[in-house]
């Protein structure tokens, strides 16, 4: 089951450096991240939504738009990836595997 899609305003509170990004670009990354995040594996909707925000921040940070606009540096991009990885590890239960 896909995770709930956060609103762009919540995303921008977490990652204000993407404020210059077009709203449609932010929304598309949030939607893609929600499809790739299984809400059941995180146990509750809020934690799943946090994972969606982290995944969207990571994918947006490596997008051509962010690179071209120099909105983020490599360390920030890696930070979001590490945070998402740690969240996935702590949520993993038994046979459930993240990819």
C-alpha positions as CSV (number, residue, x, y, z in Angstrom):
1,X,0.0,0.0,0.0
2,X,1.5,3.3,-1.0
3,X,2.2,5.9,1.6
4,X,0.1,9.1,1.9
5,X,1.4,11.9,-0.2
6,X,2.5,14.9,1.8
7,X,1.6,18.4,0.8
8,X,4.3,20.5,-0.8
9,X,4.1,23.0,2.2
10,X,5.1,20.2,4.6
11,X,8.0,19.3,2.3
12,X,9.2,22.8,2.0
13,X,9.2,23.2,5.8
14,X,11.5,20.3,6.0
15,X,13.6,21.3,3.0
16,X,13.2,25.1,2.4
17,X,16.2,25.1,-0.1
18,X,13.8,23.7,-2.7
19,X,11.5,26.8,-2.4
20,X,12.7,27.9,-5.8
21,X,11.6,24.7,-7.4
22,X,8.4,24.8,-9.5
23,X,5.5,23.4,-7.4
24,X,4.8,20.9,-10.1
25,X,8.3,19.5,-9.8
26,X,8.0,19.2,-6.0
27,X,4.6,17.5,-6.3
28,X,5.8,15.0,-8.9
29,X,8.7,14.0,-6.7
30,X,6.4,13.6,-3.7
31,X,4.0,11.5,-5.7
32,X,6.8,9.3,-7.0
33,X,8.3,8.9,-3.5
34,X,4.8,8.0,-2.1
35,X,4.4,5.2,-4.8
36,X,7.8,3.8,-3.9
37,X,7.2,3.8,-0.1
38,X,5.1,1.0,1.4
39,X,3.2,2.6,4.3
40,X,2.6,-0.8,6.0
41,X,6.3,-1.4,6.5
42,X,6.7,1.8,8.6
43,X,3.8,1.0,10.9
44,X,2.0,4.3,10.9
45,X,1.0,7.0,8.5
46,X,3.2,9.8,9.9
47,X,6.4,7.7,9.8
48,X,5.6,6.7,6.3
49,X,5.0,10.3,5.3
50,X,8.3,11.2,6.8
51,X,10.0,8.6,4.7
52,X,8.2,10.0,1.6
53,X,9.6,13.5,2.4
54,X,13.1,12.1,2.8
55,X,12.9,10.1,-0.4
56,X,11.5,13.1,-2.3
57,X,14.2,15.4,-0.9
58,X,16.9,12.9,-2.1
59,X,15.5,12.3,-5.6
60,X,14.9,16.1,-6.0
61,X,18.4,16.8,-4.9
62,X,19.9,14.7,-7.6
63,X,17.6,15.9,-10.3
64,X,18.9,18.0,-13.1
65,X,16.9,21.0,-11.9
66,X,18.6,21.0,-8.4
67,X,22.0,20.3,-9.8
68,X,21.7,23.0,-12.4
69,X,20.3,25.6,-9.9
70,X,22.9,24.5,-7.3
71,X,20.2,24.2,-4.7
72,X,21.9,21.5,-2.8
73,X,25.4,20.1,-2.5
74,X,26.5,16.5,-2.5
75,X,26.6,16.3,1.3
76,X,23.0,17.4,1.7
77,X,21.9,14.9,-0.9
78,X,23.8,12.1,0.9
79,X,22.3,13.3,4.2
80,X,18.8,12.6,3.0
81,X,19.7,9.3,1.6
82,X,21.4,8.3,4.9
83,X,18.4,9.4,7.0
84,X,16.0,7.4,4.8
85,X,18.2,4.4,5.0
86,X,18.3,4.6,8.8
87,X,14.5,5.0,8.9
88,X,14.1,1.9,6.7
89,X,16.5,-0.1,8.9
90,X,14.7,0.7,12.1
91,X,11.3,-0.1,10.5
92,X,12.4,-3.4,9.0
93,X,10.7,-6.3,10.7
94,X,11.3,-10.0,10.1
95,X,11.0,-10.9,6.5
96,X,10.2,-7.4,5.2
97,X,12.9,-6.0,3.0
98,X,13.2,-2.5,1.5
99,X,14.5,-1.8,-1.9
